[in-house]
Amino acid sequence: MNPTTARPLEDIKVPVRLKLAALWTSVMFCYIYGDFLGLYRPGDIKGILAGEGLLGPASQGSLLVVAILIAVPAVMIFLSLALPPRLTRWLNILVGALLTAIVLMTIPGSWVFYVFLSAIEVVLQSLAVWYAWRWPRALTTACYVTQ
């Protein structure tokens, strides 16, 4: 037996914060590639040039709404690492559940590539909710004085 394969591979415990940041990073890649691939659908570029947006005619308001929806998971990458644990936990649960619901509402009638990426987004965002929900509690060390 080869000595290098006989030993188990090193494994470290990945902190919840890093798992959450990695999940949100993956979600962002799916968002970006989904939007990019959407440009290849016949007629989409013509619609963009004609001022058609995702929510109807392109306007400052409709583009702001889309920008907010896109910015939220991007900001969650940083917030998952920077905020206090309790706030990070609840923010991941709430944002993950809300964005999952929004993604699910956009699937009907979509092209297959978009359904595929949306399914991945749903899984990733659901995992963020699950990891945040199951965030381990810190061990408390109680000092007991015996007399």
Buried (B, 14 or more C-beta within 10 A) or exposed (E): EEEEEEEEEEEEEEEBBEBBBBBBBBBBEBBEEBBEBBEEEEEEEEEEEEEBBEEEEBEEEBEEBBEEBEEBBBEBBEBBBEBEEEEBBBBBBEBBBEBBEEBEEBEEEBEEBBBBBBBBBBBBBBBBBEBBEEBEEEEEEEEEEEE
